[in-house]
Structure formats: structure tokens, C-alpha cells
Amino acid sequence: MLEEVSLTYLVQGVRCQRTGEVLPFHEAVDKSIIDRDTGAYYNSKTGEHLFIVEAIEKGEEHNIACIVRFAVH
């Protein structure tokens, strides 16, 4: 039997690719690295916009410090 698993990401910090600085979530939002409304992450080095989950799956996890919570439904 297969179970559906839901992941919740709590982003604590984001690395700015332009400066290398790790910013708290609220500063990343203020600097448009994270779009709070869409859940998108902006990589200023590549110009790419990705949803946070996609960024983590693509290997950007070293740029996004987060806590992953699992919930089995």
C-alpha cells in the first residue's frame, strides 16, 4: 500500500548568490531573493526563478537553509 507524504519546508535563511551572504528569511524577501506570495527563489547568479521545493531538488539546498517536516497522510 502506498502512502502520501507531505513535506513542509520552513526556510530559515537564504544565500545571496551575488554577495555570498546568508540572509534571514525576512531579508531575503526584502531583497527579492524569495517571493513570499509565489514561493519562488531567485538565483541572482543564474537569473533563474524556481519554487523553493524545485530549487532544493535541483541542488540549491546549499543556498537555502531550511527545516523539512514530514507528514504522512
Secondary structure, DSSP 8 states (H G I E B T S, - for coil): ----EEEEEEEEEEE-TTT--EEEHHHHHHTTSEETTTTEEEETTTTEEEEHHHHHHTTGGGTEEEEEEEEE-
